[in-house]
Amino acid sequence: MTAAEHYSPSALMDVFRKALFINVVDEKMRGLLKSGGLVAVYYSPRGQEVVAAGMGVHLKPSDYLVTTYRGIHDQLAKGMPLKLLFAEYFAKVTGACKGKGGAMHITHPETGVMVTTGVVGSGLPIANGLAWATQIKKEDRVTLVTFGDGASNIGAFHEALNLASLWKLPVIFMCQNNGYGECTQYSKATPVENISERAAAYGPNLAGVTVNGNDPQAMWEASRDAVARARAGDGPTLLEAKTFRFMGHYFGDPGAYIPKDEYAAAMEKDPMPAIRQAVIESGAASEAEIKELEQEYSAQIDEALKFAADSPAPELEEISRDIYGDAA
């Protein structure tokens, strides 16, 4: 293991940069929705910034990501260009999918964002297909698929884990366990304490790991190990990152199903103030430098949002383009 692979103030800062960027993007998006500047379906990643950032720092641009409609933080951590991302939310022709996909179908192969799916759990077998292709081609690629705790209870989850273990695919199954499958509390739908325990059913090729996803060091180290394992050909990992969502399942969801004391306890452990303080205490950056970084991010986001808002809407002909192949 090289020095660069050890957790350090520099590594902490790398995670913080991505987490802060995700956080500022989310603040801007929610502000736009509240003001009427954007009308779109939106799923806030607030509270889960460190999960995506801790994994994202270990992935190469050439690695693959398969995420869900609640995956804007995963997309940003992977390097998805802001202008193309926002233009898709604005349903503009300059969007990553020409304004046709919206939040549920973001794709940008150039940065490895291969699939964003609106079907719960469907990304896992798709990720296996991508990982299998890289295995056959002997490419140096890792495939990451992210999903929520609710997805761990459907058939595709178990089928995907079984096949990935059997073929030792270079894939990481990252469950972002935020305690709620949409509106259903984890304990009311899942009989095991940790989702990672299910890895044992599929043999020694599949590693099962549970980590505090809001702890930057724990998330960084677990992600490092999972990526290294996949890249070395040692097999897949079921990585469960325990976290919490602060803004409900979707924008506008009041979260009335979450007990108030549980929500308050989670807010006391908000990962963003904690990682900010950790960065300052480590000497990686001062408060003034962090504020400067926030301003830099805010300017980048404002520029991208203006690009999206000013971009043209798709022409009517786009409704049938990219749907059917030529008869010839």
C-alpha positions in Angstrom: 0.0 0.0 0.0 1.4 3.4 -1.0 1.4 6.5 1.1 -1.3 8.0 -1.1 -3.6 5.1 -0.1 -3.5 6.0 3.6 -6.0 8.3 5.1 -4.5 11.7 5.7 -5.5 15.4 5.9 -5.1 15.6 2.2 -7.4 12.6 1.7 -9.9 14.2 4.1 -9.8 17.4 2.0 -10.4 15.4 -1.2 -13.6 14.0 0.3 -14.6 17.4 1.7 -14.3 19.1 -1.6 -16.7 16.7 -3.3 -19.1 16.7 -0.3 -19.2 20.5 -0.2 -19.8 20.7 -3.9 -22.7 18.3 -3.6 -24.0 20.3 -0.7 -23.8 23.6 -2.5 -25.5 22.2 -5.6 -28.3 20.8 -3.5 -28.8 24.2 -1.7 -29.0 25.9 -5.1 -31.4 23.4 -6.5 -33.8 23.5 -3.5 -33.7 27.3 -3.6 -34.7 27.3 -7.3 -37.6 25.0 -6.7 -38.8 27.0 -3.7 -38.7 30.2 -5.7 -40.3 28.8 -8.8 -37.2 29.2 -10.9 -37.2 25.5 -11.7 -40.2 23.1 -12.1 -38.9 19.6 -11.9 -38.9 16.4 -9.9 -36.0 16.6 -7.5 -34.6 14.2 -4.9 -32.3 15.9 -2.4 -29.2 14.1 -1.3 -28.9 16.2 1.9 -27.3 14.1 4.6 -25.7 11.6 2.2 -23.0 13.9 0.8 -20.1 12.1 2.5 -21.2 8.7 1.2 -20.9 9.7 -2.4 -17.8 11.8 -1.9 -16.0 9.1 0.1 -16.4 6.7 -2.8 -16.0 9.2 -5.6 -12.5 10.1 -4.7 -11.4 6.5 -5.5 -13.0 6.2 -8.9 -11.3 6.9 -12.2 -13.2 8.8 -15.0 -13.1 5.5 -16.9 -14.8 3.6 -14.1 -18.6 3.0 -14.5 -21.4 4.3 -12.3 -25.0 3.0 -12.3 -27.2 5.0 -9.9 -30.8 5.7 -9.1 -33.2 8.7 -9.6 -32.0 9.8 -6.1 -28.4 9.8 -7.3 -27.5 13.4 -8.0 -24.8 13.2 -5.4 -23.4 10.1 -7.0 -23.4 11.8 -10.4 -21.6 14.9 -9.1 -19.0 12.8 -7.2 -18.3 10.9 -10.4 -17.6 14.2 -12.3 -20.8 14.7 -14.2 -20.6 18.1 -16.0 -22.9 20.7 -14.3 -24.1 22.3 -17.5 -25.3 19.0 -19.0 -26.8 17.9 -15.7 -28.7 21.1 -15.1 -29.9 21.4 -18.7 -31.4 17.9 -18.3 -33.3 19.0 -15.2 -34.5 22.1 -17.2 -35.6 19.7 -20.0 -33.5 21.6 -22.5 -31.9 20.2 -25.7 -28.4 20.9 -24.3 -29.0 18.4 -21.5 -27.1 15.2 -21.2 -30.1 13.3 -22.7 -31.3 16.2 -24.8 -33.9 17.1 -22.2 -35.8 13.8 -22.6 -34.7 12.0 -19.5 -34.9 14.4 -16.7 -33.7 13.5 -13.2 -34.6 9.8 -13.6 -32.5 9.1 -16.7 -29.2 11.0 -16.5 -26.4 9.5 -18.6 -22.9 10.7 -19.5 -20.6 7.9 -20.6 -17.7 10.4 -21.0 -17.4 10.6 -17.2 -18.6 7.0 -16.6 -22.2 7.9 -15.6 -23.7 5.0 -17.6 -27.2 4.6 -16.2 -29.6 6.4 -13.9 -32.7 4.3 -13.4 -36.1 5.1 -12.0 -36.9 1.4 -11.4 -36.0 0.3 -7.8 -33.1 -2.2 -7.8 -32.9 -2.5 -11.6 -29.4 -1.0 -11.6 -27.8 -4.1 -10.0 -28.1 -6.5 -12.9 -27.2 -3.7 -15.4 -24.0 -3.1 -13.4 -23.2 -6.8 -13.7 -23.5 -6.5 -17.4 -21.1 -3.6 -17.5 -18.7 -5.3 -15.2 -18.8 -8.5 -17.2 -18.0 -6.6 -20.4 -14.9 -5.1 -18.8 -13.9 -8.5 -17.5 -14.2 -10.1 -20.9 -12.2 -7.2 -22.5 -9.7 -7.2 -19.7 -10.2 -3.5 -19.1 -9.0 -1.7 -16.0 -12.5 -0.6 -15.0 -14.5 -0.9 -11.8 -18.3 -0.7 -11.9 -20.1 1.0 -8.9 -23.8 0.6 -8.5 -25.7 2.5 -5.8 -29.1 1.8 -4.4 -31.2 2.2 -1.3 -32.0 -0.2 1.5 -35.5 -0.9 0.0 -33.9 -2.3 -3.1 -32.2 -5.0 -1.1 -35.5 -6.8 -0.7 -36.2 -7.4 -4.4 -35.3 -10.3 -6.6 -32.8 -8.5 -8.8 -30.6 -7.7 -5.7 -30.2 -11.4 -4.9 -29.8 -12.5 -8.5 -27.1 -9.8 -9.1 -25.1 -10.7 -6.0 -25.3 -14.4 -6.9 -24.0 -13.9 -10.4 -21.3 -11.3 -9.4 -20.0 -13.7 -6.8 -20.0 -16.7 -9.2 -18.1 -14.8 -11.9 -16.0 -12.6 -9.5 -17.1 -9.5 -11.3 -15.3 -6.2 -10.7 -18.4 -4.6 -9.3 -19.2 -2.8 -6.0 -22.8 -2.9 -4.8 -23.1 0.2 -2.6 -26.2 0.3 -0.5 -26.9 3.8 0.8 -29.0 2.7 3.8 -30.7 5.9 5.0 -33.1 4.0 7.2 -36.2 4.4 5.0 -37.3 2.7 1.8 -39.3 5.7 0.5 -41.7 6.0 3.5 -41.1 2.6 5.1 -38.8 2.3 8.1 -36.0 -0.2 7.7 -37.0 -2.4 10.6 -40.5 -2.9 9.2 -39.3 -4.3 5.9 -35.9 -6.0 6.5 -35.3 -8.7 9.1 -31.5 -8.4 9.3 -29.6 -5.8 11.2 -27.1 -5.1 8.4 -27.7 -5.6 4.7 -24.1 -6.6 4.4 -24.9 -9.8 6.2 -26.6 -11.1 3.1 -23.2 -11.3 1.3 -22.4 -14.4 3.3 -25.1 -16.3 1.4 -23.2 -16.0 -1.9 -19.9 -17.5 -0.9 -16.4 -16.2 -0.2 -16.0 -14.2 -3.5 -18.4 -11.6 -2.2 -17.2 -9.4 0.6 -19.8 -7.8 2.9 -19.0 -4.6 4.7 -21.1 -2.2 6.8 -19.7 1.3 7.5 -20.8 4.6 9.0 -21.3 6.4 5.7 -21.3 9.8 7.4 -17.8 9.2 8.8 -15.4 10.5 6.1 -12.5 8.3 7.2 -14.6 5.1 7.5 -16.2 5.8 4.2 -12.9 6.6 2.5 -11.2 3.5 3.8 -14.1 1.1 3.0 -14.4 2.6 -0.5 -10.6 2.3 -1.0 -10.7 -1.4 -0.1 -13.7 -2.2 -2.2 -12.3 -0.4 -5.3 -8.9 -2.1 -4.9 -10.5 -5.5 -4.5 -12.6 -5.1 -7.7 -9.7 -3.6 -9.6 -7.4 -6.5 -8.7 -9.9 -9.1 -9.8 -10.5 -10.4 -6.3 -14.3 -10.1 -6.6 -17.2 -7.9 -5.7 -18.2 -6.1 -2.5 -21.5 -5.5 -0.9 -20.8 -2.2 0.8 -23.5 -0.9 3.1 -23.1 2.8 4.0 -25.4 3.7 6.9 -26.6 7.3 6.6 -29.7 9.5 6.9 -31.7 11.7 4.5 -32.8 15.1 5.8 -35.2 16.2 3.1 -37.6 13.4 2.7 -37.8 11.0 -0.2 -38.6 13.7 -2.7 -38.7 17.5 -2.7 -41.9 18.4 -0.9 -42.1 15.2 1.1 -42.6 16.5 4.7 -41.3 13.2 6.2 -44.1 12.9 8.7 -43.5 9.2 8.9 -40.1 9.8 10.6 -40.3 10.0 14.4 -39.3 13.5 15.6 -36.8 12.2 18.1 -35.1 10.0 15.5 -34.9 13.0 13.1 -33.5 15.3 15.8 -30.9 12.7 16.7 -29.8 12.4 13.1 -29.6 16.2 12.7 -27.2 16.4 15.6 -24.9 14.1 13.7 -25.2 16.1 10.4 -22.1 15.0 8.4 -21.4 18.4 6.8 -20.6 20.5 9.9 -18.7 17.5 11.2 -16.5 17.1 8.2 -16.0 20.9 7.9 -14.7 21.0 11.5 -12.5 18.0 10.9 -10.9 19.7 7.9 -10.1 22.8 9.9 -8.8 20.8 12.9 -6.6 18.7 10.5 -5.0 21.9 9.1 -6.0 20.9 5.6 -7.9 24.2 5.2 -8.9 27.2 7.2 -12.4 28.6 7.6 -11.5 31.4 5.3 -10.3 29.0 2.6 -13.4 26.9 2.9 -15.6 30.0 2.4 -13.5 30.9 -0.6 -14.1 27.4 -2.0 -17.9 27.8 -1.3 -17.9 31.0 -3.3 -16.0 29.3 -6.2 -18.5 26.5 -6.3 -21.4 28.9 -6.1 -20.1 30.8 -9.1 -19.6 27.6 -11.1 -23.1 26.5 -10.3 -24.7 29.9 -11.1 -23.0 29.8 -14.5 -24.2 26.3 -15.2 -27.7 27.2 -14.1 -27.8 30.2 -16.4 -26.6 28.0 -19.3 -29.4 25.6 -18.6 -32.1 28.3 -18.2 -31.0 30.1 -21.4 -30.7 26.9 -23.5 -33.4 26.2 -26.1 -36.2 23.6 -25.5 -36.2 20.5 -27.8 -37.9 20.8 -31.1 -41.1 18.8 -31.6 -39.2 16.4 -33.9 -37.1 15.3 -30.9 -40.1 13.3 -29.6 -39.4 10.5 -32.1 -35.7 11.0 -32.5 -33.3 8.4 -31.0 -36.3 6.0 -30.6 -36.5 4.0 -33.8 -33.7 2.9 -36.1 -33.7 3.4 -39.8 -35.5 0.8 -41.8 -32.5 0.4 -44.1 
